[in-house]
Amino acid sequence: MGQAISFHAPHGGADFLALRKGRSGQREIVYDDGVSRRIVWQVEAAVPEGRLTDALRLAARSLRIVPALLDELKKRAIPVARVAG
């Protein structure tokens, strides 16, 4: 993964989801609500980037992004650990 992949909520909010490579070299998922909440999860397994991208894309379309993201990750059996937020 050479660059970050990001999604903005289409419903007019400032919500933002991104997939990036963290300092340790592992992939991270970042959620930011644009005001006060920022959460970072580390992806704990080797998962094809397409599966992660699909989960982020679907979650970003939801009104409740964080619960939708966790649900999409669970459906795809993608293990994550919260590291910040």
C-alpha positions as CSV (number, residue, x, y, z in Angstrom):
1,M,0.0,0.0,0.0
2,G,1.8,3.1,-1.2
3,Q,-0.7,5.8,-0.1
4,A,-3.6,6.3,2.2
5,I,-7.2,5.5,1.0
6,S,-9.9,7.8,2.4
7,F,-13.7,8.1,2.4
8,H,-15.8,11.1,3.5
9,A,-19.4,10.7,4.6
10,P,-21.8,11.6,1.7
11,H,-24.5,12.8,4.1
12,G,-22.9,16.2,4.6
13,G,-21.1,15.5,7.8
14,A,-17.4,16.0,8.4
15,D,-16.9,12.3,9.2
16,F,-13.8,10.7,7.6
17,L,-12.5,7.2,7.4
18,A,-9.0,6.3,6.1
19,L,-6.7,3.4,5.7
20,R,-3.1,4.2,6.2
21,K,0.3,2.6,7.0
22,G,1.2,3.4,10.6
23,R,4.6,4.1,12.1
24,S,5.2,0.4,12.8
25,G,4.5,-0.4,9.2
26,Q,1.1,-2.1,10.0
27,R,-2.1,-0.9,8.4
28,E,-4.3,1.4,10.4
29,I,-7.9,2.5,10.1
30,V,-8.6,6.1,11.2
31,Y,-12.0,7.6,12.0
32,D,-12.4,11.4,12.6
33,D,-15.7,13.1,13.1
34,G,-14.2,16.5,12.2
35,V,-14.9,18.0,15.6
36,S,-13.6,16.2,18.7
37,R,-13.4,12.5,18.1
38,R,-10.5,10.6,16.5
39,I,-10.2,6.8,16.8
40,V,-7.4,4.6,15.3
41,W,-7.5,0.8,15.0
42,Q,-4.5,-1.3,14.0
43,V,-5.3,-4.2,11.5
44,E,-4.0,-7.3,13.2
45,A,-3.8,-9.7,10.3
46,A,-2.8,-9.8,6.7
47,V,-6.0,-9.0,4.8
48,P,-6.4,-8.1,1.1
49,E,-6.7,-4.4,0.7
50,G,-9.9,-4.8,-1.3
51,R,-11.7,-6.3,1.7
52,L,-10.6,-3.4,3.9
53,T,-11.5,-0.9,1.3
54,D,-15.0,-2.4,0.8
55,A,-15.6,-2.3,4.6
56,L,-14.6,1.3,4.9
57,R,-16.6,2.3,1.8
58,L,-19.8,0.8,3.2
59,A,-19.3,2.1,6.7
60,A,-18.7,5.7,5.4
61,R,-22.1,5.7,3.8
62,S,-23.8,4.9,7.1
63,L,-25.2,7.6,9.5
64,R,-23.5,5.8,12.4
65,I,-20.1,5.2,11.0
66,V,-18.2,3.6,13.9
67,P,-20.8,0.9,14.6
68,A,-21.2,0.3,10.9
69,L,-17.4,0.0,10.5
70,L,-17.1,-2.5,13.4
71,D,-20.0,-4.5,11.9
72,E,-18.4,-4.6,8.4
73,L,-15.0,-5.7,9.9
74,K,-16.7,-8.4,11.9
75,K,-18.6,-9.7,8.8
76,R,-15.3,-10.0,7.0
77,A,-13.4,-11.5,9.9
78,I,-10.9,-8.7,10.0
79,P,-9.3,-8.4,13.4
80,V,-8.5,-4.9,14.7
81,A,-7.2,-3.5,17.9
82,R,-8.0,0.1,19.1
83,V,-4.7,2.0,19.6
84,A,-6.0,5.5,20.1
85,G,-9.1,7.4,20.8
